[in-house]
Amino acid sequence: MHLSSHTWMRPEPLERTLERLSRLGYASVELAGEPSAYPIRETGKLLRRYNIRCWGTVTIQQGSRDLIASDPQQRRDTIQYIKDVISMSAELGGQITTIVPGRVGKIVPSSTPENEWNWAVEGLREVAAFARDLNIRIGLEPLNRFETHFLNRTDQALALADEVGFDCGIAFDPFHLALEEKDMFAAMRTCGSRIVDFHVSDNNRHAAGDGSFDWLKIMSVLSEVGYDGGLAVEFMPPIDRTPVGKFAKEQLEADPIDIPADQLQFIIDHGSGVLSEGYYTMLLERSAETLRPFVTSSTDHCQAAQMLADQQGME
């Protein structure tokens, strides 16, 4: 396993992102699914300059992007969008693309359950076949019930992946699945080798280590099921607008930032805001500090895990 990070949480030039990740010891990046923001030639140069590889891409299901929309043209446009995100991963040397089928924040269905399921299967089969030809493995990501009405648990995601075929896998995010699963660790074991991507934040969507998750156990189960991919950091903390949090002065960016309206709404829909550079960097540092004992060769994993256990026992 290796340290990776998403890029959608803070709008900023990619070079600034990569410089920070390189300095903090990250090995790869999971690029936000915005192909126009990452021209292949320029992005490839930056990745090489900072010795950060592209682990993959993730769809950003905002605006009209929705595989289960009732409008057929909207579904067709979404299929093409996902293909473009998969192509971006392949052209930059990525291995995976994580897909959220429905629009994030859509919690009211637009058609019958049968229709939405069939539309998802139809669209995902097309993009999965496309991904296979580019040697990209796709993973379906279940989200919690407050972000989507469609795919909330791993048994649902596995059933959908089975119908899609083409070695479709699961993107596992413990923030969502700790809420929706009866036993998150049993769910991890059931997904097993079908976990193709793993997103990282704590139970409160703060940085790993700043919540109640047992990271020793999480990483041990990941190792047990043979996962050896990116640990893609994806925190999105709530903004404390009270005196307790100094009225968010340390959390939020004070200077104007040029950000598309859809992207800003996507961040707001996640219960957060545009984070300041200092606060954002601190969250990446904290995540790396928590995960670093597990970013080792398989032969060293048990020793690293025991070191963390000993540290926790002394706290």
C-alpha positions, 0 to 999 in steps of 0.5 A: 500500500502507498500514500495517495491523495485526492485533489478535489478537496481544495481548488488550487493549481496542480503544481502546488498540490504536487509540491506539497504531496511530494514534500509530505512523502506521498507517492501518488495522486487520485485526480479529480475527474475534470479532464479539462483541468488536467491537460495530459502533456502538462500534467505528465510533466508535473507528475514527473517533476515531483516524482508523484505517480497517477494512481487513478481518477475519480468521477466528480458527479456534480451538475448534470452528471448522473447515470441514473437520470430519467433523461436519456441524453443526460445518461449518454452525456454522463457515459461519455464523461466517465469514459473521458475520466477513464481515458485520463487515468490511462493516458497518465499511467493510472491503474484505476477509476472510481465511479459514483453512479448517481449525482452526489447530493441527489437523495430523491429518486427520479424514476422507479428502482427497476429503471434506475438499476437497469440504467446503471447496469447499461451505462456501467457495462459500456464504460467498464468494457471501455476501461478494460480495453485501456487496462483500467480497473473500475471500482463502484463507490457506495456513499452514505444515505445523505449523499445518494439514495442509490448505492449505500452498501457494499452488498448493493455495490457487489450486486451491481458490479456482478451484473456489470461484469468486466472485473468491476470492483469496489471503491471502499470508503470507511467514512460512508460504510461505517454508517451504512454497514452492520459490520464494516470489517466484515464488509471489507472481508466480503469485498476482498480482492474486489477492493480496487481503491481505498479512500481515507478519512476518519469517522468524522471526515477529518484527517485519519487519526483525528476521529474514532476509527481503529486504523490498526484494525482497518489496515490489518484487514486491508492487508488480510484481503490482499489490498496493495493499492493507494490509500487515497486521502479524502478528508472533508471536515465540517466548518466550525463557525462558532467561537469554539472554532474561532469562527472558522478563521483558521479553517477557511480560505480568506483570499478570493479563489477562482472556483467554478460554481459547480465545484464550489457547490460540490464542496458545500454539498459535502458539508465543508468549504474552501479550506485554507492552505495552512489548514489543508496542509495540516490535514494532509500531514496528520493523515500521512502521520497516521498511515505511514506505519502501514506504507511498507513492504508486505514483509514489514507490515506486521512489524509496522502495525505492532509499532503503532499498537505499541505507540497507542498503548503508551498514549 
